[in-house]
Amino acid sequence: MKKDKVVIASVTKENQLEKVLKYKDNLKAVFILTGNFINIKEYVKLYQSNGIDVYIHVEKIKGLKLDDFGFKYIKQMIQPEGIITTKMSHVKLAKKNDIFVIQRFFLADHDMKENIINTAKVSQPDMLEMMPTITSFLIESIQSKVKIPIIMGGLVDSETYLTQALEDGALGVSTANKAMWKREFTDFLHEHQ
């Protein structure tokens, strides 16, 4: 992921694939949440050939069997920079196959905060993604218990949510909101270096 960028484009529909390329200079990375086991390699290569790091959400790729052979296929054939998953079993299989893992969590209540801490201690992903972005105020308390980098994602309806997440300690914010893809946020980065 580009260290000097903060926005991660979350591609949820195939008709968005080409649109992202217009904003490639503004993006930290791309998360692909669409496709199937036949076309996902093509999507990954499209972004990588344009200098964009790609992470695939393995549960969203149709037809991809998520067993040990499936993760070997991801590593050897698809070759993304990493994967996104909500499942601890997938974190373990990906790590076994030396794949960078972002474990995604949805925060609905206080119990989920403790669940994130306890799960992350066991699964040891390379990075955590917490959703929705408006829960970024929890970053500090979670990172005090687990020393894993955190990004935020989801419900990024305004720049305020995005910049607040960064101020709270997020390394980046994933969003399907194209208005955020268009912004560079260089002013924010310069103020907070």
VEXFI-965250 format. One record per residue: x, y negated, z of N, C-alpha, C in turn. Coordinates in steps of 0.2 Angstrom, whole numbers, padded with zeros to 4 digits, always signed. Example, Ala and Ser with C-alpha at 12.3 -4.5 7.8 and 13.67 -1.06 7.14 Angstrom:
2
+0066+0028+0039+0062+0022+0039+0066+0016+0039+0064+0011+0035+0068+0005+0036+0064+0000+0039
//
This chain:
193
+0004+0006+0000+0000+0000+0000+0004-0006+0000+0002-0011-0004+0006-0017-0004+0006-0021+0003+0011-0023+0005+0012-0026+0012+0009-0033+0012+0010-0036+0006+0008-0043+0005+0001-0045+0003-0003-0040+0003-0010-0040+0001-0014-0037+0007-0021-0039+0007-0025-0037+0012-0031-0033+0010-0034-0035+0004-0040-0032+0001-0039-0025-0002-0043-0020+0000-0043-0014-0003-0049-0013-0007-0049-0012-0014-0055-0011-0017-0058-0004-0016-0064-0004-0014-0067+0003-0013-0072+0004-0020-0070+0009-0024-0073+0010-0030-0078+0016-0029-0085+0014-0029-0090+0019-0027-0094+0021-0033-0093+0018-0039-0096+0019-0045-0092+0020-0051-0093+0024-0056-0088+0025-0061-0088+0018-0066-0093+0015-0066-0093+0009-0070-0089+0003-0067-0087+0004-0061-0082-0001-0058-0075+0000-0059-0073+0006-0062-0066+0008-0063-0062+0003-0066-0064+0001-0072-0061-0004-0076-0061-0011-0073-0066-0013-0070-0067-0020-0067-0062-0021-0062-0060-0016-0058-0055-0017-0053-0048-0020-0056-0047-0017-0062-0040-0019-0065-0039-0027-0066-0045-0030-0067-0045-0038-0067-0042-0041-0061-0042-0038-0055-0040-0041-0049-0034-0037-0046-0031-0033-0050-0025-0029-0047-0020-0033-0044-0019-0039-0045-0014-0043-0042-0016-0045-0035-0022-0045-0034-0025-0047-0027-0025-0041-0022-0024-0035-0025-0026-0029-0021-0020-0026-0017-0022-0023-0011-0017-0019-0007-0017-0012-0010-0023-0010-0012-0023-0003-0015-0031-0002-0017-0032+0004-0020-0039+0006-0022-0041+0012-0018-0047+0012-0016-0050+0019-0013-0055+0021-0018-0054+0027-0021-0059+0030-0026-0064+0034-0022-0070+0033-0022-0076+0037-0019-0080+0039-0024-0078+0041-0030-0082+0043-0036-0078+0048-0040-0081+0052-0044-0078+0056-0049-0079+0063-0048-0075+0067-0051-0075+0074-0050-0068+0077-0052-0068+0084-0050-0061+0087-0051-0058+0087-0058-0062+0086-0063-0060+0085-0070-0057+0078-0071-0061+0073-0069-0058+0066-0071-0055+0062-0066-0054+0065-0060-0051+0061-0054-0043+0060-0056-0040+0064-0059-0033+0063-0061-0032+0057-0065-0037+0057-0070-0037+0051-0075-0038+0045-0072-0042+0045-0067-0044+0038-0063-0037+0036-0059-0034+0041-0056-0028+0040-0052-0023+0037-0056-0022+0040-0062-0016+0038-0066-0018+0031-0069-0024+0029-0070-0026+0023-0073-0024+0017-0068-0025+0018-0062-0023+0013-0057-0015+0013-0056-0012+0019-0055-0005+0020-0054-0001+0017-0060-0003+0018-0066+0000+0015-0072+0000+0007-0072-0005+0004-0068-0006-0003-0067-0003-0005-0061+0001-0001-0057+0005-0003-0051+0000-0004-0045-0005+0000-0045-0010+0000-0039-0009+0007-0036-0008+0007-0029-0008+0013-0025-0016+0015-0025-0016+0022-0025-0023+0025-0025-0024+0030-0020-0030+0030-0016-0031+0035-0011-0038+0037-0013-0039+0044-0013-0046+0047-0015-0049+0049-0009-0056+0048-0008-0060+0050-0003-0062+0058-0005-0059+0062-0002-0060+0069-0005-0067+0072-0004-0071+0070+0001-0077+0072+0001-0082+0069-0004-0080+0064-0007-0084+0061-0013-0082+0063-0020-0077+0068-0020-0075+0070-0027-0079+0077-0028-0083+0076-0033-0088+0082-0035-0083+0088-0037-0085+0094-0035-0082+0100-0038-0075+0102-0035-0072+0098-0031-0066+0099-0028-0066+0103-0022-0064+0109-0022-0064+0113-0016-0059+0111-0011-0061+0110-0005-0057+0107+0000-0054+0113+0005-0051+0117+0002-0047+0122+0006-0040+0121+0005-0035+0126+0007-0028+0125+0006-0026+0124-0001-0029+0128-0006-0028+0127-0013-0030+0121-0016-0036+0118-0013-0038+0112-0015-0033+0106-0014-0031+0107-0008-0026+0101-0006-0019+0102-0009-0017+0108-0011-0011+0109-0015-0012+0106-0022-0018+0107-0025-0020+0104-0031-0020+0096-0031-0023+0094-0025-0022+0086-0025-0015+0084-0025-0011+0087-0021-0004+0085-0020+0000+0086-0027-0001+0092-0030+0003+0093-0036+0000+0091-0042-0006+0091-0043-0009+0089-0049-0012+0082-0050-0016+0080-0045-0019+0073-0045-0014+0068-0043-0010+0069-0038-0005+0065-0035-0007+0058-0033-0012+0057-0029-0013+0050-0027-0008+0049-0021-0008+0042-0019-0004+0041-0013-0006+0044-0007-0012+0045-0007-0015+0049-0001-0023+0050-0002-0025+0052+0004-0033+0054+0004-0036+0050+0010-0043+0050+0009-0047+0047+0014-0052+0053+0016-0053+0054+0022-0058+0059+0024-0061+0058+0031-0067+0060+0032-0070+0060+0039-0069+0066+0043-0066+0071+0040-0066+0078+0044-0059+0079+0046-0059+0081+0053-0052+0083+0056-0049+0089+0052-0053+0094+0050-0050+0100+0046-0047+0098+0040-0050+0093+0037-0046+0090+0031-0040+0087+0032-0040+0083+0038-0034+0080+0040-0028+0085+0041-0030+0090+0044-0025+0095+0046-0022+0099+0039-0027+0100+0034-0025+0103+0028-0021+0099+0024-0022+0092+0024-0019+0087+0020-0012+0087+0023-0011+0086+0030-0005+0085+0033+0000+0091+0032-0003+0097+0032+0000+0104+0030+0003+0103+0023+0000+0100+0019+0002+0099+0012+0006+0093+0010+0008+0089+0016+0012+0083+0015+0009+0078+0011+0002+0077+0013-0002+0072+0010-0003+0066+0015-0002+0060+0013-0004+0054+0017-0011+0054+0019-0014+0054+0025-0021+0054+0027-0023+0048+0030-0029+0045+0028-0033+0040+0031-0039+0043+0034-0040+0044+0040-0046+0047+0043-0051+0041+0044-0057+0042+0042-0062+0037+0042-0067+0038+0048-0069+0033+0051-0073+0034+0057-0079+0028+0056-0085+0030+0058-0090+0026+0058-0092+0024+0066-0092+0018+0067-0094+0016+0074-0101+0014+0075-0105+0018+0078-0112+0016+0079-0113+0014+0087-0109+0017+0091-0110+0015+0098-0103+0016+0102-0104+0014+0108-0097+0015+0113-0094+0022+0113-0099+0027+0113-0096+0034+0113-0092+0035+0107-0093+0032+0101-0089+0033+0095-0082+0031+0096-0081+0025+0100-0074+0023+0101-0070+0028+0105-0073+0031+0110-0069+0036+0113-0068+0042+0109-0073+0044+0104-0072+0049+0100-0066+0048+0095-0066+0042+0093-0060+0040+0088-0054+0041+0092-0053+0039+0098-0047+0040+0102-0045+0047+0103-0050+0051+0105-0049+0058+0106-0047+0062+0100-0051+0061+0095-0050+0064+0088-0043+0062+0085-0042+0056+0085-0035+0054+0082-0029+0057+0086-0030+0057+0093-0024+0060+0097-0023+0067+0094-0028+0071+0092-0028+0078+0090-0026+0078+0083-0029+0075+0079-0028+0076+0071-0022+0072+0069-0020+0067+0072-0014+0063+0070-0014+0061+0063-0019+0057+0060-0019+0055+0054-0013+0050+0053-0011+0048+0047-0006+0043+0046-0009+0036+0047-0016+0035+0046-0019+0029+0047-0027+0030+0048-0030+0025+0052-0037+0026+0054-0040+0020+0050-0046+0022+0047-0051+0017+0044-0057+0017+0049-0059+0011+0051-0065+0010+0056-0070+0006+0052-0076+0009+0052-0082+0005+0049-0087+0004+0054-0091-0001+0053-0090-0006+0049-0085-0012+0051-0084-0016+0047-0078-0021+0048-0080-0025+0054-0086-0027+0055-0088-0031+0061-0086-0028+0068-0084-0022+0068-0082-0019+0074-0074-0019+0075-0071-0024+0072-0064-0025+0072-0061-0027+0079-0066-0030+0083-0064-0032+0090-0061-0026+0094-0063-0020+0092-0061-0014+0095-0054-0012+0094-0051-0015+0089-0044-0012+0086-0039-0012+0092-0038-0017+0096-0033-0018+0101-0034-0012+0106-0040-0011+0109-0042-0006+0114-0040+0001+0111-0042+0002+0105-0040+0009+0102-0033+0010+0101-0029+0004+0098-0022+0005+0097-0018+0005+0104-0021+0003+0109-0018+0004+0116-0017+0011+0118-0022+0015+0115-0022+0023+0117-0019+0027+0111-0019+0025+0105-0016+0029+0099-0012+0024+0095-0006+0026+0094-0002+0021+0090-0002+0023+0083-0008+0022+0080-0009+0023+0073-0012+0017+0069-0009+0015+0064-0011+0009+0060-0019+0009+0059-0022+0004+0059-0029+0004+0057-0031-0001+0052-0035+0001+0047-0038-0003+0043-0046-0003+0044-0049-0008+0042-0057-0009+0043-0060-0008+0036-0066-0007+0036-0070-0006+0030-0078-0006+0031-0081-0008+0025-0088-0008+0026-0091-0015+0028-0097-0016+0025-0101-0022+0027-0097-0029+0027-0093-0030+0022-0089-0036+0021-0093-0041+0017-0098-0044+0020-0102-0048+0017-0099-0055+0016-0094-0057+0020-0091-0064+0019-0084-0063+0021-0080-0069+0019-0073-0069+0020-0072-0069+0028-0077-0072+0031-0076-0072+0039-0075-0066+0042-0079-0061+0040-0078-0054+0042-0071-0051+0041-0069-0052+0035-0062-0050+0032-0057-0053+0036-0057-0060+0037-0051-0063+0040-0052-0061+0048-0058-0061+0051-0058-0059+0058-0055-0052+0059-0056-0047+0055-0053-0041+0055-0046-0041+0055-0043-0045+0051-0036-0046+0050-0033-0049+0057-0036-0054+0059-0034-0058+0065-0034-0053+0071-0039-0048+0071-0040-0043+0076-0034-0037+0076-0031-0037+0070-0025-0033+0070-0026-0028+0064-0031-0028+0060-0031-0023+0054-0026-0025+0049-0023-0019+0046-0018-0020+0041-0021-0022+0034-0027-0021+0034-0031-0022+0027-0038-0021+0028-0042-0022+0023-0050-0021+0024-0052-0018+0017-0055-0013+0017-0058-0010+0011-0065-0012+0010-0067-0014+0004-0073-0016+0002-0075-0015-0005-0082-0014-0006-0084-0013-0013-0087-0020-0015-0086-0025-0011-0089-0032-0013-0084-0035-0017-0086-0036-0024-0081-0038-0029-0079-0045-0028-0083-0049-0024-0081-0056-0022-0075-0056-0018-0074-0051-0014-0068-0051-0010-0062-0048-0014-0063-0044-0019-0058-0042-0024-0054-0048-0027-0059-0053-0029-0056-0059-0033-0052-0064-0029-0052-0063-0022-0048-0068-0018-0041-0065-0016-0036-0069-0016-0030-0067-0014-0028-0067-0007-0031-0072-0003-0030-0072+0004-0023-0074+0006-0020-0078+0001-0013-0080+0002-0012-0085+0008-0018-0089+0008-0018-0094+0013-0018-0091+0020-0022-0086+0021-0022-0082+0027-0016-0079+0029-0013-0076+0024-0006-0072+0025-0001-0077+0027+0000-0083+0024+0005-0088+0026+0004-0090+0033-0002-0091+0035-0004-0094+0042-0002-0089+0047-0002-0082+0045-0001-0077+0050+0005-0073+0050+0010-0076+0047+0016-0072+0046+0021-0074+0052
//
